[in-house]
Amino acid sequence: MVDTKPMLKFVVPVKNITVNGKQIKIPKMGIKQHRLLKDVRSCDETLKVLLDSIHPGLNAAEAELVMLHLCAFNGKCLEEKDGLKISDVYICTQTEFELNGQSFKFESPMYTSNPITDDANFLSHHYHDSSVDFHDFPAFIMDWATGLRKTIALDTPEGTIYGGINILDRLS
């Protein structure tokens, strides 16, 4: 006679969201995530491992939105507070700009991108044509770099809140 043990089947609760056309399942943090994160790493490495386990290849804005939903789904912030809802958070990264009738389309920065503080170098890094030198452009391209660096936003009666950490602070 074969000794069989009953198998327990756990159904892990997930929250389904759509971000830039990508279907993403936000998990309740549990044993799987504990096993992924138990090794000591830097904060950035740990966050990358967690985000890649949820959905690989997220850009910076998508990653911040996923992190915000992850916090809310796991009880670390509220879904709604003072009339502000997590569902009203939107991606605000600007990737297209125009100068003298010419259009410039940039790639959205990835979450894992190394920070580049020089605006012209930052724009060059995310532009498809490496022969374009943004150091030769007018100074207002700093606004382009700012627009490209913006990730997520939440409109409030007092004004717009930019960035995941600021929105998280408001919903906590």
Secondary structure, DSSP 8 states (H G I E B T S, - for coil): -------------EEEEEETTEEEEEE---HHHHHHH-S---HHHHHHHHHHHH-TT-BHHHHHHHHHHHHHHTTSS-SEETTEEGGG-EE----EEEETTEEEEB---BTT-----SHHHHHHHTBS-TT--GGGS-TTHHHHHHHHH--EEEEETTEEEESHHHHHHHH-
